[in-house]
Amino acid sequence: MAEVPRLEIRNLRRSFDGRAVVDGVSLQIMPGQVTCLLGPSGCGKSTTLRMIAGVEMQDSGEIYVDGKLICDTVTRVPPERREIGLMFQDFALFPHLSVEGNVAYGLRGSRAEKRARVEEMLGRVHMQRFIDMYPHQLSGGEQQRVALARALAPQPRIMLMDEPFSGLDNRLRDGIRDETLSILKEEDTGVLLVTHEPDEAMRMADEIALMRDGRIVQQGAPYNVYTRPLDRASVAFFSDANVRRATVQGALAMTPFGRFLAPGIADGTEVDIVFRPQHVRIDFDRAGVGPVPTAVEGTAARAVVERARFMGNESLVEFRLDHDGSVMKSTVPGVFLPQPGTVMWLRVRRDKCFVFPAGMMG
């Protein structure tokens, strides 16, 4: 028998002042699965979360937990009975309650049972010794751990997380993020995480739902969403992108880097050839001669270095093409800092390029 999704939403819609903020969003999350709702600010991510939590009412659509309808336009289970945990970027700890009081908030049972559950959860997040302290006595990372313990204490089936790590500095973020995910997966919790940071989604998600203008435009495993983008905007959301405009003739688009296949596109149609900086191959100039063309990397185009910057794990080099004076970016692992004015030759991996109708931004 097929496993029932821990969370399923069907065709959720919500409008404000006649504008559709969430427009027909559907998704499923299985037990122990982490799905990231990824998109720019204002695309409807947080409103979707609020409807699932029950603090915002949808105009239409259905929400199911473990196969049971909890909300449509007729039925509405109140938020406190949905068995859904919430974590937000501001942690939302009660300042007048101790760590114990915060984690125990919402728990049922005797005082001894509550105390036992609080101690268990604080142990899971390595915060036992802070049990009698108050939020103002804790660092940001410590407050985040207490917020996680409080959210998990009632054993929710689903955890909704809205940019929960954005308030932490980079040094703490990765460790607490990985620790949080580990605990949630051990608990078999279905997780829906809202973020506008592609790196966070790639690091955390089993599945990414890319959202734009109130709709999920693409959904799948991080590798598939990254390597098979729907359009130019999807490429650009995950990384910098170089774009070459070309016109199709005979199912081919001609560029300074040679011809690109454009099957199924009518002659005379303008296309954008999109590729990421890490897929630009750099070769040195040899007395005015570039490398020999190849089927994989096409024809080399002559360019001059505009500037080069070291970014930590890689170097970013900007070039100006002789062909039309346009600027192209390339990233190189490690340290590579050629002087401005240096002549070099650039090639582009054919299998790493995407061809879209011109201006197709979604």
Secondary structure as GFF3:
##gff-version 3
##sequence-region A 1 362
A	DSSP	beta_strand	7	16	.	.	.	ID=ss1
A	DSSP	beta_strand	19	29	.	.	.	ID=ss2
A	DSSP	beta_strand	34	38	.	.	.	ID=ss3
A	DSSP	alpha_helix	45	53	.	.	.	ID=ss4
A	DSSP	beta_strand	60	65	.	.	.	ID=ss5
A	DSSP	beta_strand	68	71	.	.	.	ID=ss6
A	DSSP	three_ten_helix	79	81	.	.	.	ID=ss7
A	DSSP	beta_strand	84	88	.	.	.	ID=ss8
A	DSSP	alpha_helix	99	104	.	.	.	ID=ss9
A	DSSP	alpha_helix	111	124	.	.	.	ID=ss10
A	DSSP	three_ten_helix	128	130	.	.	.	ID=ss11
A	DSSP	three_ten_helix	135	137	.	.	.	ID=ss12
A	DSSP	alpha_helix	140	152	.	.	.	ID=ss13
A	DSSP	beta_strand	158	162	.	.	.	ID=ss14
A	DSSP	alpha_helix	170	186	.	.	.	ID=ss15
A	DSSP	beta_strand	190	195	.	.	.	ID=ss16
A	DSSP	alpha_helix	198	204	.	.	.	ID=ss17
A	DSSP	beta_strand	207	212	.	.	.	ID=ss18
A	DSSP	beta_strand	215	220	.	.	.	ID=ss19
A	DSSP	alpha_helix	222	227	.	.	.	ID=ss20
A	DSSP	alpha_helix	232	238	.	.	.	ID=ss21
A	DSSP	beta_strand	242	249	.	.	.	ID=ss22
A	DSSP	beta_strand	252	255	.	.	.	ID=ss23
A	DSSP	beta_strand	258	261	.	.	.	ID=ss24
A	DSSP	beta_strand	270	275	.	.	.	ID=ss25
A	DSSP	three_ten_helix	277	279	.	.	.	ID=ss26
A	DSSP	beta_strand	280	284	.	.	.	ID=ss27
A	DSSP	beta_strand	301	310	.	.	.	ID=ss28
A	DSSP	beta_strand	314	321	.	.	.	ID=ss29
A	DSSP	beta_strand	327	333	.	.	.	ID=ss30
A	DSSP	beta_strand	343	348	.	.	.	ID=ss31
A	DSSP	three_ten_helix	350	352	.	.	.	ID=ss32
A	DSSP	beta_strand	354	357	.	.	.	ID=ss33
###
